[in-house]
Amino acid sequence: FQKGKREEIEKMRTIIWFLYFWLYLIVGLPEYWRVCRMEKRGETERHDRLVRKHVQNWAGRLLRLAGAEITTTGRENIPEGPVVFVANHQGYFDIPLMLTQLDKPNPIVAKKEIMKLPMIRGWMEQLRCVFLDREDPRKSMESLKSAQELLGKGYSVTIFPEGTRNSGGELGEFKAGAIRVATRAHVPVVPVCIDGSYKLMKKGSLWIHPAKVKIRILPAISTEGMSREEIRALPEQLREQIGNGIEQLRKEQPA
């Protein structure tokens, strides 16, 4: 009986979550058009401030509706100025987590498939997110160059170098191309450990389940003056640091 009741509650939670997901975007269309006009008029500061406000509100409410209990530590490790946040990728909720749990909502290097989602694409473009086509090396390089240009303009960027979700299992290979964005722009890399996000929506399912999520922001790594050998070793260094960070999170007492 208890199991059946819990499943009914989770189904209702999922329905409410998806209704809110799209309803907020529809109701927010006038604000979306407003920020588009700001962008055309060159009102960059006002544009960015309003976009961040709406994106953070939307993502934060989605996490609360999903029943995510989030514990984030290490924000003091985020340096001033543009950085590249490098995070592991456990599930669909990693994007709203990174939009709400860092210093502010930052542009994300995301897979091109997200461009197929109406309205989502529009807001992500206004947030200056970069869409990556991994099947086309030339387009992929162009996207990474765009991310590098954002860093040069003072924006921080978030990347998931595994490229796909690992569902809480062993970390995948950290792709060097995305991480080189930081070394070419000479900005710090900030490793971010995410654990538990895959439980909110398990792979192969659309049902949403409440879950505890832990995030730890590790100390920044300076890329200034890195040798070629250090640059080549950086992806594996980050993978090891984040992997160790996740293990430590799992050993700690529940929040």
N, C-alpha and C positions, 0 to 999 in steps of 0.2 A: 504493500500500500504506500509506504513512504517513498519507495523508488518511483512509483507511478506519479505521485504527487509532485516530486521533484522534477520529473521530466516535463510535466505540464507547465510548471512554473518557468522552466528554462525555455520551453517553446514560446510561452507568452513573452518572456524577456526578449527573445530573438525577434519576434514580430514587432514589438515596440521599438527595438533598436533599429531595425531596417526602416520602419516608418519615419522615425526621427531623422535617420541618415539622409533620406531624400527630401523630407518635408522642410528641414532647415535650409537645404540648398535652394529649394523652390521659393520659400518665403524670403530668402536672402538675395534673390535676383536683383532687386533694386540697388542693394548695397554693392553687389558685384558690378553692375553697370556704372555705379558711382566711382569705384576704384579704377575701372577701365578709363573713365574720363580723366581722372586725376593723372593716370599714367600718360595719357596723350598730351596733357597740359604741362607735363614735366614736374608735377608736384611730388617729387620722389619721397620726401620725408613723410608727408601726410599720407601718401599712398601706402608706404610700407607699414606705417603705424596702424592704419585701419585694417590692412590685410592680416597682419599678425594678430590683431585683436579678434577678428572673426574666425580665423583658422584655429586659434588657441581655444576659443569658446566652443566651437563645433567639436574639435577633437577631444577636449576635456569632458564634455557631456557624453560623447560616445563611450568613453572609458568608464564613466560613472554608471551609465545605463547597462554596460556589459558586466558590471559587478567587479571591476578590477580594483584590488586593494594594492596600491603602489607605494613602495618604499624606495626613495631615491637618496643616495648618499654621494658625496664627492663633488658637489657643485662648486666648492671652493677651488677645485683644480682647473676650472675653466679660466684661461688667461684672457686679458683684454685684447681686443683686436680680432681679426679674422682667423679662424682655425678650421681644420677639417676634423669633424667628429667621425670616428670609425667604429661602427657597432656590429656585433654579431646579429644574425637574422633568424629568429625562431618562428615567427608567425605574422599573420596579417596585421596584428595590432601594433607591430613595431613602429610603423609610421606615425600613428597618433601618439604613441609614447614619446617618440623623439620630438614631436611638435609641441609637447606640453612639459617635458621633464628636463629640458636643458635650460640655457640662459634665456632663450626666446625661440619662437618658431623660426627655423632656418631653412633655406633651400635644401631640397633633398635630391640626390641623384637616384632616380627611380627607373624601373623598367618601362619600356615603351608601351607595354600592354595597358598601363593605367590611362594612356591617352584616349582609349576607347570609351572611357566612362564619361558620359555627359556631365557637365557642370563641375565634376571633380577636376577634370583637366583644366578648366578655366581658372579655378581658384589656385591650383598648383602653378599654373603659368604666372599668375599674379604674384605668387610667393617666390617666383623666379626659380622654380624647380627645373631640373635638367632631366630629360628623358633619354635613356640609353638603349640603343639598338645593338644588342650583343651579337646579332647574326650578321651585321654589316660592319666590318672593322673600320672602314672609312668614316661612316656616320658615328660610330662609337668614339673615334678620336675627336671628331668635331664636337660631340657632346662634352667630352672631358675638357676640351679647350674652353668651352663655354663656362664650365664650372671653375676653371682656372681664372677666367676673366672676372667672374663674380668675386673671387677671393681678392683680386686686385682692386676691386671697387669697395672692399671693406665688408663684404658679406661672408659669414661662415657657411660651410656646406656640410651636410651629413651624407655619408655613404655606407652601404652595406656590402663590403667587398666579397662576401661569399657569393652574392648574386642570386641566391635562392634560399628558401627557408630550410632550416635543419631540424625543425620540430623538437628542439631540446636535446638532440643527440650530439654526436661528435661534430665539432666545427668543420666546415668545409674549407677548401683552399681559399686563401685571401688573394684575390686577383691584384697583381702588381699595378696594372694600368690605372685603376681608380686611385690608388694610394699615391701614385706619382704626381697627381694633381697638387698635393701638398708640397712635395719636394721641389717641384718646378716653380711654385708660387712662393717658396721659402717661408711657409707659415707652419705653426706647430700642428702636430697631430694629437688629438685627444681620444684615447681609447675608451669605449663605453661597453660595459657588460650588461646584458639583458638576460634575465632568467625567469621563466614562468609564463611568458606571453603566449606561448604556443597552446597553453591550456585554455585560454579564452575562446579560441576557435580552432579545434583540432584539424589537422590536415585531412582533406577529403570530406569534411563536414561543414555545414553552414550554421549549425546550432551553436549558440553562444553559452558559455558556462562561466560563472564567477570564478575568479582565481586570484591568488596572491602573486604579484610581480615585483621582483627586486631589480633595481638598476644601480649600478655603481660606476661613477665617472672617475677614471684613473688619472694620475698626473700626466700633464702634457709632455710630449716628446718634441724637442726642438729639431727642426730640419735644417736650420741655418748651418752652412759649412759642412754638410754631410759628404763623405767620400762616396764614390761609386759603389764600393763594397757595402757601405752602410745602407745606401739606398736599396741595393738589391736584397739585403737582409731584412729590411724594414717590414715587409708583409708577414714573414714568418715570426718576427719579433712581436708584432701586434697580435697575431693569432695566438701565440703562446701567452702573452700577457692577459688577453681577454679570456682565454681558456682557464688560466689560473684564477682569474678574478671570479669567474662563474663557479668554479669549484669551491672557492672560499665562501661565496654567497650561500651555497647549498649546505655548507657546514655550520653556518651561523643559525642561531635560534630564530624561529619565525617572529616576524615583527608583531 
